Amino acid sequence: MTTITSRLPQLGDWRDTSELTAIQDAQLGRTLEWARRSPFYRSRLAGSIRTRADLAALPLTTKQDLRDAYPFGMLAVGRAELATYHESSGTAGTPTPSYYTADDWIDLAERYARKWVGISAEDIFLVRTPYALMITGHLAHAAARLHGATVVPGDNRSLAMPYSRVVRVLRDLGVTLTWSMPTETLLWAAAARAAGHRPGADFPGLRALFVGGEPLSPARRRRISAIWGVPVVEEYGSTETGSLAGECPQGQLHLWSDRAIFEVYQPQTGKITPTGAGELVVTPLFREAMPLLRYNLGDNVEVRADGCECGWALPTIRVLGRAAFGYPVAGATVSQGRLEELVFGLPEAYEVMFWRARAEPDRLRVEFEASAAAGPAAAEALRASISAEFGVPSEVVAVPPGTLVPEHVLTGVHDVVKPRSLFGADEDWDRGLLYY
C-alpha cells in the first residue's frame, strides 16, 4: 500500500482553476495505476490510458456496476489492508459495496472536516446518523476525532437513543456541534419543547448544526437556524465516495476538486461537461482500496464555476436530488423543493415544522401541524401561496400538534433489553431473544 497522507492537497495550495487542474493531473496517473489492480477496471484500462483525455474516453461506472461486482470485485488492495467495509443506504436487492484503507480514511476525514465552522478539541460533537453499514456516522466520528473533539455517538437508528435522550444529551453535556439530517433538528426542537426547554435559549453550548442526507430548501434552512439560533452548515457526499462538497463562509457548497475530478452527465443527450445541470460524475483521486473512475452517482445537481468571495477557488454545487422531480397536479408539476419553500416561508409566528402533501390528479392536498390559534391563518396563507406558485387547486388543512409527529415519539423512552433465555413465571419470555 502506498502512503498518501503526505501528498494530500490542502485549501490554499492553488490560486485558480489552472493550478487546481495541475493538482488533479499530478495525481491522476497514480489513481489510474491503483485502478488497474481492480478486477473491474483491469480490462477497461487495457492499453495506454494515462491522462485526463484518456480518462474522458472511458465509459461511466454505474451503481449497477458496483452491485454486479459485490462483494470484492472492485478491490484494488489485499484484503488484509482494508480498514472498513460499507454498503450504501436505500439499496434494494444486491448491495452496493464500498471499502477503504486506513490511509483512505485520512482523506475521508479531512474532507468532511472542511467546514467554515471548524472542529476542534474543545468541541463536543453529537453524531446523530446511523452507525451501520453506510458511512455517514463513521465519517463524522473519524473527522471529529482527527481534530480532537469529544464524540457522542447518538445513532439515530438505535432504540437506545430516543429523542428525549437526545435532548438530555444536548443540554446536559453542552453539545457544541451536531451531525444529522435536517429533519432531525426539527424533531429535536419539538422534543425540547415537549420537555419544557427553549431550543434557542436553553442550549448555550451549541454553535452549529451540520446537516446532510436530504435536500434542504433555503426557507427550511433559515427556519432551522432561527429555531436553534445557530448556523446550519450543509455537507454533501455518499457512502461510495465520502464527502464531496462542504460549505464555505459565504454559505456556498464547494466541490472538493483537489481530491476528485467532477463532471456533469446529461442523460437526455449523453453530453458530459465540467459544469452545468445533470447527474454528478466523480473520480476520487485518493481512493486506493476501491478506485472509482467516472462514477455516476445519479444525483441531480447544478455545478457552477463562477467564483466565490471565500477565495477557495473551487466549483460550487447545488444539490437538487429528488427536489428536482415533481408530480403532476391539474396540469402543473409540483416538486418537494418548491413546495417546502412555501411551507417554511410562512411567518415564524405560526411555528410550522412538520407537514406532508399528496399530489392528486386534480388538486394538491397539504397537511401541517399548527396550534388552533395559528392554524386557520396559516392554512389560508399557504393556500394562497400554492395558488400563486403553481396555479393549482389545493386543500390545505392545519392539524393539531401531535398528529404528524406523535408526542410519544418525542417524549418516550424505549425499553431496550438484553437477550436471555431464563425467565420468571410472571415475566414476558416472548422478548427473550430480541433487542427491543
C-alpha positions as CSV (number, residue, x, y, z in Angstrom):
1,M,0.0,0.0,0.0
2,T,1.3,3.5,-0.9
3,T,1.1,6.1,1.9
4,I,-0.9,9.0,0.6
5,T,-1.3,11.2,3.7
6,S,1.9,13.2,3.0
7,R,0.6,14.2,-0.5
8,L,-3.0,15.3,0.3
9,P,-3.7,18.8,-1.1
10,Q,-4.9,21.4,1.3
11,L,-7.0,24.5,0.9
12,G,-4.7,27.3,-0.2
13,D,-2.4,25.1,-2.3
14,W,-3.9,26.6,-5.5
15,R,-4.9,30.1,-6.6
16,D,-7.0,29.4,-9.7
17,T,-8.5,26.8,-12.0
18,S,-5.3,26.1,-13.9
19,E,-3.4,25.3,-10.7
20,L,-6.3,23.2,-9.4
21,T,-6.2,21.2,-12.7
22,A,-2.5,20.7,-12.3
23,I,-3.1,19.2,-8.8
24,Q,-5.6,16.8,-10.3
25,D,-3.4,15.8,-13.2
26,A,-0.4,15.2,-10.9
27,Q,-2.4,12.6,-9.0
28,L,-4.4,11.1,-11.8
29,G,-1.7,8.8,-13.1
30,R,-1.3,7.2,-9.7
31,T,-5.1,6.8,-9.4
32,L,-5.2,5.0,-12.8
33,E,-2.4,2.7,-11.6
34,W,-4.5,1.8,-8.5
35,A,-7.5,1.2,-10.7
36,R,-5.5,-1.3,-12.8
37,R,-5.3,-3.5,-9.8
38,S,-9.1,-3.7,-9.6
39,P,-10.6,-6.8,-11.3
40,F,-13.4,-4.5,-12.6
41,Y,-11.1,-1.9,-14.2
42,R,-8.4,-4.2,-15.4
43,S,-10.0,-4.8,-18.8
44,R,-11.3,-1.2,-19.1
45,L,-7.8,0.2,-18.7
46,A,-6.1,-2.0,-21.2
47,G,-3.6,0.0,-23.3
48,S,-2.1,3.4,-22.6
49,I,-4.7,5.2,-20.6
50,R,-2.7,7.8,-18.6
51,T,-4.1,11.3,-19.0
52,R,-7.3,13.3,-18.5
53,A,-8.0,13.0,-22.2
54,D,-7.7,9.2,-21.9
55,L,-10.0,9.2,-18.9
56,A,-12.7,11.0,-20.9
57,A,-12.8,8.1,-23.3
58,L,-13.8,5.6,-20.5
59,P,-17.4,4.6,-20.0
60,L,-19.2,5.8,-16.9
61,T,-19.1,3.5,-13.9
62,T,-22.7,2.9,-12.5
63,K,-24.2,1.8,-9.3
64,Q,-25.2,-1.4,-11.1
65,D,-21.5,-2.0,-11.9
66,L,-20.8,-1.9,-8.1
67,R,-23.7,-4.2,-7.4
68,D,-22.5,-6.6,-10.0
69,A,-19.0,-6.6,-8.5
70,Y,-20.3,-7.4,-5.0
71,P,-18.6,-8.0,-2.7
72,F,-14.9,-7.6,-3.7
73,G,-14.9,-7.2,-7.4
74,M,-13.8,-3.6,-7.1
75,L,-11.0,-4.3,-4.6
76,A,-7.6,-3.0,-5.6
77,V,-5.6,-3.9,-2.5
78,G,-5.1,-7.1,-0.4
79,R,-8.0,-7.8,2.0
80,A,-5.6,-7.5,4.9
81,E,-5.1,-3.8,4.0
82,L,-8.8,-2.9,4.4
83,A,-9.9,-0.9,7.4
84,T,-13.7,-0.8,6.8
85,Y,-16.4,-2.3,4.6
86,H,-19.6,-0.4,3.9
87,E,-22.9,-0.6,1.9
88,S,-24.9,2.4,0.8
89,S,-28.3,3.0,2.4
90,G,-31.5,2.5,0.5
91,T,-30.2,-0.3,-1.7
92,A,-32.8,-2.8,-2.8
93,G,-31.7,-6.2,-3.8
94,T,-28.0,-6.7,-4.3
95,P,-25.9,-4.4,-2.0
96,T,-23.7,-1.5,-3.3
97,P,-20.3,-2.2,-1.6
98,S,-17.6,0.2,-0.6
99,Y,-14.3,-0.3,1.2
100,Y,-11.5,1.8,2.5
101,T,-7.9,1.5,3.8
102,A,-6.6,3.4,6.8
103,D,-5.0,5.9,4.5
104,D,-8.2,6.3,2.6
105,W,-9.8,7.2,5.9
106,I,-7.5,10.1,6.5
107,D,-8.6,11.6,3.2
108,L,-12.2,11.0,4.1
109,A,-12.0,12.6,7.5
110,E,-10.1,15.6,6.2
111,R,-12.6,16.3,3.5
112,Y,-15.6,16.1,5.9
113,A,-13.9,18.4,8.4
114,R,-13.5,21.2,5.8
115,K,-16.3,23.4,7.0
116,W,-16.2,27.1,7.8
117,V,-17.3,26.2,11.3
118,G,-14.2,24.3,12.3
119,I,-14.0,21.3,14.5
120,S,-11.6,21.4,17.5
121,A,-10.6,19.6,20.7
122,E,-12.9,22.0,22.6
123,D,-16.0,20.6,20.8
124,I,-18.5,18.0,22.0
125,F,-19.8,16.5,18.8
126,L,-23.2,14.7,18.7
127,V,-23.2,12.3,15.7
128,R,-26.9,11.6,15.1
129,T,-26.7,9.5,11.9
130,P,-26.5,5.7,11.5
131,Y,-23.5,3.8,12.9
132,A,-24.2,1.0,10.4
133,L,-23.0,-0.2,7.0
134,M,-23.5,3.2,5.5
135,I,-20.5,5.5,6.1
136,T,-22.3,8.6,7.4
137,G,-21.9,8.2,11.2
138,H,-18.4,6.7,11.0
139,L,-17.3,9.6,8.7
140,A,-18.3,12.3,11.1
141,H,-16.9,10.3,14.1
142,A,-13.5,10.0,12.3
143,A,-13.4,13.7,11.3
144,A,-14.2,14.8,14.9
145,R,-11.6,12.6,16.4
146,L,-9.0,13.7,13.8
147,H,-9.4,17.2,15.3
148,G,-9.5,16.1,18.9
149,A,-13.2,16.6,19.5
150,T,-15.2,14.5,22.0
151,V,-17.7,12.4,20.1
152,V,-21.2,11.5,21.4
153,P,-22.3,8.5,19.2
154,G,-26.0,9.1,19.1
155,D,-27.0,6.7,16.4
156,N,-30.5,7.7,15.0
157,R,-31.4,4.1,14.2
158,S,-31.0,2.8,17.7
159,L,-33.8,2.4,20.2
160,A,-31.3,3.2,22.9
161,M,-31.2,6.8,21.7
162,P,-34.8,8.2,21.7
163,Y,-35.5,11.9,21.1
164,S,-35.9,12.5,24.8
165,R,-32.4,11.2,25.4
166,V,-31.0,13.4,22.5
167,V,-32.5,16.4,24.2
168,R,-30.9,15.5,27.6
169,V,-27.5,14.9,26.0
170,L,-27.6,18.1,24.0
171,R,-28.4,20.1,27.2
172,D,-26.5,18.3,30.0
173,L,-23.3,17.6,28.0
174,G,-23.2,21.1,26.5
175,V,-23.0,19.7,22.9
176,T,-21.4,22.2,20.6
177,L,-21.7,20.6,17.2
178,T,-24.1,18.1,15.7
179,W,-24.4,16.0,12.5
180,S,-27.7,14.8,11.3
181,M,-30.3,15.1,8.6
182,P,-32.1,18.5,8.6
183,T,-35.4,16.9,9.6
184,E,-33.8,15.6,12.8
185,T,-33.1,19.1,14.0
186,L,-36.8,20.0,13.9
187,L,-37.6,16.8,15.8
188,W,-35.1,17.8,18.5
189,A,-36.7,21.2,18.7
190,A,-40.1,19.7,19.2
191,A,-38.8,17.2,21.7
192,A,-37.0,20.0,23.6
193,R,-40.2,22.0,23.8
194,A,-42.1,18.9,25.0
195,A,-39.6,18.6,27.8
196,G,-40.1,22.3,28.7
197,H,-36.9,23.7,27.1
198,R,-36.4,26.5,24.7
199,P,-34.3,25.4,21.7
200,G,-32.8,28.8,21.0
201,A,-32.0,29.7,24.7
202,D,-31.5,26.6,26.9
203,F,-28.7,25.0,24.9
204,P,-26.0,27.7,25.2
205,G,-23.1,25.4,24.2
206,L,-24.5,24.7,20.7
207,R,-22.7,26.7,18.0
208,A,-23.6,24.9,14.7
209,L,-25.7,22.2,13.2
210,F,-24.0,20.1,10.5
211,V,-26.6,18.6,8.2
212,G,-26.8,16.5,5.1
213,G,-28.5,13.5,3.6
214,E,-31.6,15.2,2.2
215,P,-32.4,18.2,0.0
216,L,-32.7,21.4,2.1
217,S,-34.6,24.4,0.8
218,P,-33.3,27.9,1.7
219,A,-36.5,28.6,3.7
220,R,-36.3,25.5,5.8
221,R,-32.6,26.1,6.4
222,R,-33.4,29.7,7.7
223,R,-36.2,28.3,9.9
224,I,-33.9,25.7,11.5
225,S,-31.3,28.3,12.1
226,A,-33.8,30.7,13.6
227,I,-35.3,28.0,15.9
228,W,-31.9,27.0,17.3
229,G,-30.1,30.4,17.0
230,V,-27.0,28.9,15.3
231,P,-25.7,28.4,11.8
232,V,-26.9,25.4,9.7
233,V,-23.9,24.1,7.8
234,E,-24.5,21.7,4.8
235,E,-22.5,18.7,3.7
236,Y,-22.8,16.6,0.6
237,G,-21.4,13.1,-0.1
238,S,-22.1,9.4,-0.3
239,T,-21.1,6.1,1.1
240,E,-19.3,5.3,-2.1
241,T,-17.2,8.4,-2.1
242,G,-17.3,10.1,1.3
243,S,-17.6,13.9,1.5
244,L,-17.8,15.6,-2.0
245,A,-18.7,19.1,-1.0
246,G,-18.7,21.4,2.0
247,E,-19.8,24.8,2.9
248,C,-17.6,27.9,2.9
249,P,-18.0,31.1,5.0
250,Q,-20.2,32.6,2.2
251,G,-22.7,29.8,2.6
252,Q,-21.8,28.1,-0.8
253,L,-21.3,24.4,-1.2
254,H,-18.0,23.8,-2.9
255,L,-16.9,20.6,-4.6
256,W,-13.6,19.2,-3.3
257,S,-12.0,19.3,-6.7
258,D,-8.5,19.0,-5.3
259,R,-9.4,15.5,-4.1
260,A,-11.6,14.4,-7.0
261,I,-12.4,15.1,-10.7
262,F,-16.1,16.1,-11.2
263,E,-18.2,16.0,-14.3
264,V,-21.8,16.6,-15.1
265,Y,-23.7,14.0,-17.2
266,Q,-26.9,14.9,-19.1
267,P,-28.7,11.6,-19.6
268,Q,-31.1,13.1,-22.2
269,T,-28.3,14.0,-24.6
270,G,-25.4,11.9,-23.3
271,K,-23.3,15.0,-23.1
272,I,-20.7,15.3,-20.3
273,T,-19.4,18.7,-19.3
274,P,-17.3,20.2,-16.4
275,T,-20.3,22.3,-15.2
276,G,-24.0,22.7,-15.8
277,A,-27.1,20.8,-14.7
278,G,-27.3,17.0,-14.8
279,E,-26.1,13.9,-12.9
280,L,-22.9,14.2,-10.9
281,V,-20.0,12.0,-12.1
282,V,-16.9,11.7,-9.8
283,T,-13.4,10.3,-10.0
284,P,-11.9,10.2,-6.5
285,L,-8.1,10.8,-6.7
286,F,-7.0,9.5,-3.3
287,R,-9.1,6.3,-3.1
288,E,-6.7,3.3,-3.1
289,A,-8.8,0.4,-1.8
290,M,-11.6,0.8,-4.3
291,P,-10.8,3.2,-7.1
292,L,-13.7,4.7,-9.0
293,L,-13.3,6.1,-12.4
294,R,-16.1,8.4,-13.7
295,Y,-18.6,7.1,-11.2
296,N,-22.1,8.3,-11.9
297,L,-23.8,9.0,-8.5
298,G,-27.1,9.6,-10.2
299,D,-27.7,12.7,-8.1
300,N,-29.2,15.6,-9.9
301,V,-27.1,18.7,-9.4
302,E,-26.1,22.0,-10.8
303,V,-22.3,22.8,-10.9
304,R,-21.0,26.3,-11.5
305,A,-17.6,27.8,-11.8
306,D,-18.5,31.5,-11.2
307,G,-16.1,32.1,-8.3
308,C,-16.8,32.9,-4.7
309,E,-15.7,35.6,-2.3
310,C,-14.4,32.9,0.1
311,G,-11.3,32.5,-2.2
312,W,-11.3,28.7,-2.2
313,A,-11.2,28.7,-6.0
314,L,-13.4,25.6,-6.1
315,P,-16.6,24.9,-8.2
316,T,-19.9,25.4,-6.4
317,I,-22.7,22.8,-6.5
318,R,-26.4,22.9,-5.8
319,V,-27.8,19.5,-5.0
320,L,-31.2,19.1,-6.3
321,G,-31.8,15.4,-5.6
322,R,-35.5,14.4,-5.5
323,A,-36.4,18.0,-5.0
324,A,-35.8,18.4,-8.8
325,F,-38.6,15.9,-9.6
326,G,-42.2,16.7,-9.3
327,Y,-45.7,15.2,-9.5
328,P,-48.4,16.3,-12.0
329,V,-51.3,18.2,-10.4
330,A,-54.0,19.8,-12.6
331,G,-51.7,20.3,-15.5
332,A,-48.7,21.7,-13.4
333,T,-45.7,20.0,-11.8
334,V,-45.3,20.2,-8.1
335,S,-41.9,19.5,-6.6
336,Q,-41.0,19.0,-3.0
337,G,-38.3,21.6,-3.0
338,R,-40.6,24.4,-4.3
339,L,-43.4,23.3,-2.0
340,E,-41.1,23.2,1.0
341,E,-40.0,26.7,0.3
342,L,-43.7,27.8,0.5
343,V,-44.3,25.9,3.8
344,F,-41.3,27.3,5.6
345,G,-41.9,30.7,4.0
346,L,-44.9,31.0,6.3
347,P,-44.3,33.5,9.2
348,E,-42.3,32.1,12.1
349,A,-45.1,33.0,14.5
350,Y,-47.1,30.1,13.0
351,E,-44.4,27.7,14.3
352,V,-44.9,25.3,11.4
353,M,-42.3,22.5,11.4
354,F,-44.0,19.3,10.2
355,W,-46.0,18.8,7.1
356,R,-46.9,16.4,4.4
357,A,-48.5,16.6,0.9
358,R,-50.2,14.4,-1.6
359,A,-50.2,15.2,-5.3
360,E,-53.6,14.1,-6.7
361,P,-54.6,14.4,-10.4
362,D,-56.9,17.4,-9.8
363,R,-55.6,19.0,-6.6
364,L,-52.8,19.2,-4.1
365,R,-53.6,18.1,-0.5
366,V,-51.4,19.5,2.3
367,E,-51.5,18.9,6.0
368,F,-49.3,20.7,8.5
369,E,-49.2,20.9,12.3
370,A,-50.1,24.2,13.9
371,S,-51.8,25.4,17.0
372,A,-55.6,26.0,17.0
373,A,-54.9,29.8,17.2
374,A,-52.5,29.9,14.2
375,G,-54.0,27.1,12.1
376,P,-56.7,29.0,10.1
377,A,-54.5,31.9,9.1
378,A,-51.5,29.7,8.3
379,A,-53.7,27.4,6.1
380,E,-55.1,30.4,4.2
381,A,-51.7,31.9,3.7
382,L,-50.3,28.6,2.4
383,R,-53.3,28.0,0.1
384,A,-52.8,31.5,-1.5
385,S,-49.0,30.9,-2.0
386,I,-49.7,27.5,-3.6
387,S,-52.2,29.1,-6.0
388,A,-49.7,31.9,-6.9
389,E,-46.7,29.5,-7.3
390,F,-48.3,26.5,-9.1
391,G,-51.7,27.7,-10.2
392,V,-53.4,24.5,-9.0
393,P,-56.4,23.9,-6.7
394,S,-55.3,22.8,-3.2
395,E,-56.8,21.5,0.0
396,V,-54.7,22.9,2.9
397,V,-55.5,21.7,6.4
398,A,-53.9,22.6,9.7
399,V,-53.9,19.6,12.1
400,P,-53.3,19.7,15.8
401,P,-49.7,19.3,17.1
402,G,-49.0,15.6,17.6
403,T,-50.9,14.5,14.6
404,L,-48.0,14.0,12.2
405,V,-45.3,13.5,14.9
406,P,-47.0,11.9,17.9
407,E,-46.0,13.1,21.3
408,H,-44.8,9.7,22.5
409,V,-42.2,9.8,19.7
410,L,-40.8,13.0,21.2
411,T,-41.0,12.0,24.9
412,G,-41.0,8.3,25.0
413,V,-38.1,6.2,26.5
414,H,-37.9,2.7,24.9
415,D,-37.2,-0.3,27.0
416,V,-34.1,-1.8,25.3
417,V,-33.4,-5.2,26.8
418,K,-30.5,-7.7,26.6
419,P,-31.3,-11.2,25.3
420,R,-31.7,-14.0,27.8
421,S,-33.3,-17.4,27.9
422,L,-34.4,-18.0,31.5
423,F,-37.5,-16.1,32.8
424,G,-39.5,-16.0,36.0
425,A,-43.2,-17.1,36.0
426,D,-44.5,-13.6,35.7
427,E,-42.1,-12.3,33.0
428,D,-42.7,-11.9,29.3
429,W,-40.5,-14.5,27.7
430,D,-41.6,-13.6,24.1
431,R,-39.0,-10.9,24.2
432,G,-36.2,-13.1,25.3
433,L,-34.0,-13.0,22.1
434,L,-35.0,-9.6,20.7
435,Y,-33.3,-6.3,21.4
436,Y,-36.4,-4.1,22.0
